[in-house]
Amino acid sequence: MVGGILLAAAVRGGNAASTVDMALGIAFLLAGFANLFALDSRFNILNFRMQNVHFSFGVGLLLMTGGMYGRVSGGLPHNNPYWRSRHANR
């Protein structure tokens, strides 16, 4: 399901793909923390292990990095839409 969402966002491209990548990256990181806190407790109904936590953190960081690529940088070109939105009055 997540792969389909990422694929649809990639086809749409632009700001939508970046925003979806960032949102899903944050969701994976939050899921990793939730799984980490649920380990060795009665709330671990899906029997998560530390491997699942590492996977969630890794995928979340990769998605967030991909989503921020081109958005957050000190040397954005002047034709970048994020640079233009920050410098709208120039």
C-alpha positions in Angstrom: 0.0 0.0 0.0 2.8 2.4 0.9 4.6 1.5 -2.3 1.5 2.4 -4.3 1.2 5.7 -2.6 4.9 6.5 -3.3 4.5 5.4 -6.9 1.4 7.6 -7.4 3.2 10.6 -5.8 6.3 10.0 -8.0 4.1 10.0 -11.1 2.5 13.3 -10.0 5.9 14.7 -9.2 6.9 18.1 -7.9 5.8 19.3 -4.6 3.3 16.5 -4.1 6.0 13.8 -4.3 8.2 15.7 -1.9 5.4 16.3 0.6 4.3 12.6 0.5 7.9 11.4 1.0 8.3 13.7 4.0 4.9 12.6 5.5 5.5 8.9 5.0 9.1 9.3 6.4 7.7 10.9 9.5 5.1 8.1 9.8 7.7 5.4 9.5 9.8 7.1 12.2 6.8 7.4 14.5 6.0 3.8 13.8 9.6 2.8 14.7 9.3 4.7 18.0 5.9 3.1 18.8 7.3 -0.4 18.0 10.4 0.4 20.2 8.2 1.3 23.1 6.0 -1.7 22.6 8.8 -4.3 22.7 8.6 -6.7 25.6 5.2 -5.4 26.6 1.6 -6.7 26.3 1.0 -4.0 23.6 3.3 -5.9 21.2 0.4 -7.7 19.6 2.0 -8.0 16.2 5.2 -9.5 17.8 7.6 -6.8 16.5 11.3 -7.3 17.0 14.3 -5.0 17.0 14.7 -5.7 13.3 11.3 -4.1 12.6 12.4 -1.0 14.5 15.6 -0.7 12.5 13.7 -1.2 9.3 11.2 1.5 10.2 13.9 4.0 11.2 16.0 3.3 8.1 13.1 3.6 5.6 11.8 6.7 7.5 15.2 8.4 7.2 15.6 7.5 3.6 12.1 8.8 2.7 12.7 12.0 4.6 16.0 12.5 2.9 14.5 12.0 -0.5 11.6 14.3 0.4 13.9 17.1 1.5 16.2 16.8 -1.5 15.9 20.0 -3.4 13.9 21.7 -0.7 16.5 22.3 2.0 19.8 23.5 0.8 22.0 26.6 1.1 22.7 26.7 -2.7 19.3 26.3 -4.4 19.3 27.6 -7.9 17.1 30.6 -8.5 14.6 28.7 -10.7 13.9 26.2 -7.9 10.3 26.6 -6.7 11.3 26.5 -3.1 13.8 29.3 -3.6 11.2 31.3 -5.4 8.6 30.8 -2.6 11.1 32.0 0.0 12.1 35.1 -2.1 8.7 36.0 -3.6 9.3 39.8 -3.4 12.5 39.7 -5.5 
